[in-house]
Amino acid sequence: MAASSYAMQSILANPMISISSGSRVNHFGIPAMYRRRNVSLRVRSMAEDDQQSEPATPVTPPSVEPVQQPASTRSPKVSTKFSDVLAFSGPAPERINGRLAMIGFVSAIAVEVAKGQGVFEQISDGGIPWFLGTSVVLTLASLIPLFQGVSVESKSKGFMSSDAELWNGRFAMLGLIALAFTEYVKGGTLV
């Protein structure tokens, strides 16, 4: 009962709503109830009976001032900490694995075409030392610039972007796995 009386009092006290008992007619003879009015309504929600309503304050958008761009276009400083560079979401792990997969996929296909050896034959026929040597050289070549604070994005432009390298590395990883799986299921070389 208290909530309904509070709601009724707030409606009656609202200056936007006027209640009249008589029917008014304008100079064209149209009663007031059939005329259109520009009335703005406010809907309020009352969670509790004792809650006081606050008057609505108009919201003004903040003024937007133009931001001055710095004169130099240097790339932002990247972290050179070992734990940041080699973190799971850091710049090094997926890039290094993708670069190794690109080299591995191309060399596996090339040796397969040239010598007729499958991936598993290449590994058992002295491929492990080549893989380890390539991994060490490529990892060091990838990590040295990152530890010096050079970001991969700062060196990528146009066609050879850092995103293209990531996607090519991902596809090469999938291709190398698909090549090994296909040769395993087939029982021989792909070509």
Secondary structure as GFF3:
##gff-version 3
##sequence-region A 1 191
A	DSSP	alpha_helix	2	13	.	.	.	ID=ss1
A	DSSP	three_ten_helix	32	34	.	.	.	ID=ss2
A	DSSP	alpha_helix	82	85	.	.	.	ID=ss3
A	DSSP	alpha_helix	93	115	.	.	.	ID=ss4
A	DSSP	alpha_helix	119	122	.	.	.	ID=ss5
A	DSSP	pi_helix	123	127	.	.	.	ID=ss6
A	DSSP	alpha_helix	128	147	.	.	.	ID=ss7
A	DSSP	three_ten_helix	153	155	.	.	.	ID=ss8
A	DSSP	alpha_helix	162	186	.	.	.	ID=ss9
###
